């Protein structure tokens, strides 16, 4: 018997207002990138944060691990 088809969850929509009000600075420093991506993760779910930045925010205790 074939497996039942599963539908993918719809991709979260872009929080356009947040993006317009919070532009990434041109040539951001590492600290600016961390700050922007932390705020982005809290306000918009259009894409995942780069893994290297997520790991650094967790290391600094500024973001949960996502584990129960």
C-alpha positions as CSV (number, residue, x, y, z in Angstrom):
1,X,0.0,0.0,0.0
2,X,1.5,3.4,-0.9
3,X,2.3,5.9,1.9
4,X,-0.3,8.6,2.3
5,X,0.7,12.0,0.8
6,X,1.7,14.6,3.3
7,X,1.5,18.3,2.7
8,X,4.3,20.6,3.7
9,X,3.5,23.2,6.2
10,X,3.1,26.6,4.5
11,X,6.3,28.6,4.7
12,X,6.0,31.5,7.2
13,X,5.4,34.8,5.6
14,X,8.0,37.6,5.6
15,X,7.4,40.2,8.2
16,X,7.8,43.0,5.7
17,X,7.2,45.8,8.2
18,X,10.0,44.6,10.5
19,X,12.4,44.1,7.6
20,X,11.7,47.6,6.3
21,X,12.3,49.2,9.7
22,X,15.4,47.0,10.6
23,X,17.8,47.0,7.7
24,X,21.1,45.1,8.1
25,X,23.8,47.8,8.2
26,X,26.1,47.9,5.2
27,X,29.3,46.0,5.9
28,X,28.2,45.0,9.4
29,X,30.6,44.0,12.2
30,X,30.2,40.5,13.7
31,X,28.5,42.1,16.7
32,X,26.0,43.9,14.5
33,X,25.3,40.7,12.6
34,X,24.6,38.9,15.9
35,X,22.3,41.6,17.1
36,X,20.4,41.9,13.8
37,X,19.9,38.1,13.5
38,X,18.8,37.8,17.2
39,X,16.2,40.5,16.6
40,X,15.2,38.9,13.3
41,X,14.6,35.5,14.9
42,X,12.4,37.1,17.5
43,X,10.3,39.1,14.9
44,X,10.3,37.2,11.6
45,X,10.4,33.6,10.6
46,X,11.1,34.0,6.9
47,X,14.3,31.9,7.2
48,X,16.5,30.3,9.6
49,X,19.5,32.0,11.3
50,X,22.9,31.0,10.0
51,X,24.1,28.1,12.1
52,X,27.4,29.8,13.1
53,X,25.5,32.8,14.5
54,X,23.0,30.7,16.3
55,X,25.7,28.7,18.0
56,X,27.5,31.9,19.1
57,X,24.3,33.3,20.6
58,X,23.6,30.1,22.5
59,X,27.2,30.1,23.7
60,X,26.8,33.6,25.0
61,X,23.5,32.7,26.7
62,X,21.5,35.1,24.5
63,X,19.4,32.4,22.8
64,X,17.9,29.2,24.0
65,X,19.2,25.9,22.6
66,X,15.8,24.9,21.2
67,X,15.9,21.7,23.2
68,X,13.2,20.7,25.7
